């Protein structure tokens, strides 16, 4: 796959797979446009070359067909502001060919949510083949979705000649960063991983076990490890069919001399809502009807102590699902605030390296006001200003 700067888009119509899975409020206003801004350099490069752009993206998780709340029509106006030009909209991914063919250099067409077709998530080749004629060059800049073998992210590229497959700036920067971290690491080398599923990250975990000195695992997938070791995890996230895999990864870490750090306690809640009852419990003793949502104080301390030794720190995504002002008031000293305060230790930005984003550039799940506080607090780790933060500009950040 070529890089964007190696390709001249003059006279070309680029079909660009972006990740515009942005959060919307109840009136469909965008509450965080990080993902839109992240793709802007790629799109503007194509337009500056004299090309036109067809944008493909998903939004949310529609079930079986179109749903208005997941329509990309809600972001058209914001895209027009971002690019300084009108953005056309195609209401059906498989009925957009005529609009795409009519594009002139400098014009942009946004195609409706590709997940409105079940074939997208199935990685259906016939569906990918139908989408391919929308452009004569394929650009992938959807790093947050690139790990999934979906039709428009992984399969569609095969319907273009190798010379017409291009990595966007966002995708290329993450690949370059991962290569830098994995191949030129200072010691001790520590990785912190979060997210819901072990299955999404198995290849990355196995590769890291050959590279790192310490591997810290949090997020929802930590409960699969806890359950596999005989713990009781209540209604916490679980991949029941991956418990054997979790045990195998534990053994691999031991065999390779990697310090695998798993959470020992969690901030738990009886429901995923602002008015939830919360308390702290051992990861192996979460009561029925309760779910683990964030690191507990012991786990925060353990993660921070390992973090104090860091030379390189690839952060895959944050560990907790819920960090709001109400929780901070009810549980002072827990979670990210605790990590920042604990013994005054902070990780300097030049020692922090992002290895991946998971589903969003800032790696966060959101549910209304519950996550407004979390986004502000997490901005220091993931950088709502994108590359400026990742380059180390700005204040020091914690290891959370």
C-alpha positions, 0 to 999 in steps of 0.5 A, spaced: 500 500 500 502 506 497 503 512 502 498 518 500 504 523 499 507 518 493 500 518 490 498 524 485 490 524 485 489 529 479 483 527 475 482 521 480 476 519 484 478 517 491 473 512 495 476 514 502 474 509 508 474 514 514 471 513 521 466 518 522 463 514 528 462 520 532 458 521 538 451 524 537 446 527 542 439 527 542 438 532 537 443 529 533 448 534 534 456 532 534 458 532 541 466 530 539 468 531 532 475 528 533 474 523 528 472 528 523 478 532 524 483 527 524 481 525 517 481 532 514 489 532 512 488 526 508 481 529 504 484 536 503 491 533 500 486 529 495 482 535 493 489 539 493 491 535 488 485 536 483 481 529 485 474 528 488 472 524 494 467 519 495 467 518 503 465 511 506 464 510 513 459 507 519 456 510 525 454 506 531 451 499 530 445 499 526 441 492 527 439 489 520 438 495 516 437 503 516 436 507 522 435 514 522 439 515 529 445 512 525 444 516 519 450 520 516 446 525 514 447 528 521 454 530 520 453 533 513 453 540 515 459 539 519 463 536 514 461 542 509 464 547 515 470 542 516 472 542 508 470 549 506 465 546 501 459 543 500 458 536 501 453 532 497 450 526 500 448 519 497 442 516 501 444 509 499 451 506 499 448 501 493 445 507 489 450 512 489 454 510 483 451 516 479 452 521 484 459 519 484 460 518 477 458 526 476 463 528 481 468 534 479 475 535 481 474 538 488 467 535 490 466 531 495 460 525 496 458 522 503 455 516 502 450 513 507 452 508 513 455 502 510 453 498 516 446 499 514 447 493 509 449 487 514 454 485 508 458 490 511 460 487 517 460 480 514 466 482 510 462 480 504 466 480 497 460 481 493 458 487 497 465 490 497 465 489 489 459 493 488 462 499 492 469 499 489 466 502 482 465 508 487 472 510 486 478 509 481 483 509 487 482 506 494 484 510 500 484 507 507 484 512 513 479 509 518 485 506 523 479 505 528 476 500 524 482 497 520 482 491 525 475 489 523 475 484 516 469 488 514 467 489 506 469 497 506 475 496 510 479 490 509 476 486 503 474 492 498 482 494 497 482 487 493 478 490 488 483 495 486 490 494 483 496 495 488 498 501 485 491 504 487 491 502 494 493 508 498 494 509 506 491 515 509 495 520 513 492 518 519 493 510 518 500 511 516 502 515 522 499 510 526 503 504 523 509 508 523 508 509 530 507 502 532 513 500 528 517 505 531 515 503 538 516 495 537 522 496 533 526 501 537 524 500 544 527 503 550 527 499 556 523 497 560 518 497 555 511 497 557 504 496 554 498 498 557 492 494 553 484 495 554 478 494 551 472 489 551 475 483 547 481 479 547 479 476 540 480 483 537 487 483 540 490 476 540 495 477 535 497 484 538 498 481 545 502 475 542 506 480 538 507 484 544 509 478 549 515 477 544 517 485 545 515 488 552 518 487 559 511 489 562 504 488 559 498 491 563 491 489 561 485 492 563 478 494 560 473 489 559 477 484 557 480 483 564 474 480 566 475 474 562 482 473 565 479 473 572 473 468 570 478 464 567 482 464 573 476 461 577 473 468 579 466 470 580 465 477 575 457 478 576 455 481 570 461 484 567 463 483 560 465 476 558 468 472 552 466 465 555 469 462 549 476 465 550 477 463 557 482 458 555 485 463 550 486 468 556 489 462 560 494 460 555 496 468 554 498 468 562 502 461 561 505 465 555 507 471 559 510 466 564 514 462 559 517 469 556 519 472 562 513 478 561 510 481 567 503 481 566 499 485 570 492 484 571 487 488 575 485 485 582 480 490 584 474 494 580 470 500 581 463 496 580 456 498 579 449 495 579 447 498 572 451 502 567 447 509 569 448 516 572 444 514 578 448 507 579 450 504 586 457 503 586 462 500 590 469 497 590 470 489 590 475 484 588 475 482 581 474 475 583 468 477 587 464 481 584 456 480 586 451 477 581 447 483 578 454 488 579 459 489 573 466 492 573 467 499 570 473 501 572 480 500 576 479 499 583 484 503 588 489 497 588 489 496 581 490 503 580 496 503 585 499 497 581 499 500 574 502 506 577 508 503 580 509 499 574 508 506 570 513 509 574 519 505 571 516 506 563 521 508 558 516 506 552 509 506 553 504 504 548 497 505 550 492 501 546 486 504 549 483 506 556 482 501 561 475 504 564 468 505 562 465 510 567 469 516 570 464 521 571 464 527 576 459 523 581 463 517 581 469 521 583 465 525 589 463 518 591 469 514 591 475 520 591 482 517 590 479 512 585 481 511 577 484 516 573 484 522 578 488 517 583 493 515 578 495 522 577 495 523 584 499 517 587 505 519 589 506 525 584 508 520 579 506 522 572 509 519 565 512 525 561 509 525 554 516 524 550 515 517 553 508 515 551 507 512 545 500 510 542 500 503 539 492 503 537 486 507 538 480 501 538 474 504 536 475 511 537 481 516 536 480 517 544 478 510 545 472 512 549 465 509 550 460 515 551 453 515 554 450 522 554 453 526 560 456 520 564 462 521 559 462 528 559 467 529 565 471 523 562 472 526 556 475 532 559 479 528 564 482 523 558 484 528 553 491 529 557 492 521 555 489 521 548 489 528 546 483 531 543 488 535 539 491 529 535 498 529 533 499 535 537 498 531 543 501 525 541 508 529 539 508 530 546 506 537 546 502 540 552 502 538 559 505 531 562 500 526 563 498 520 567 499 513 565 491 511 566 
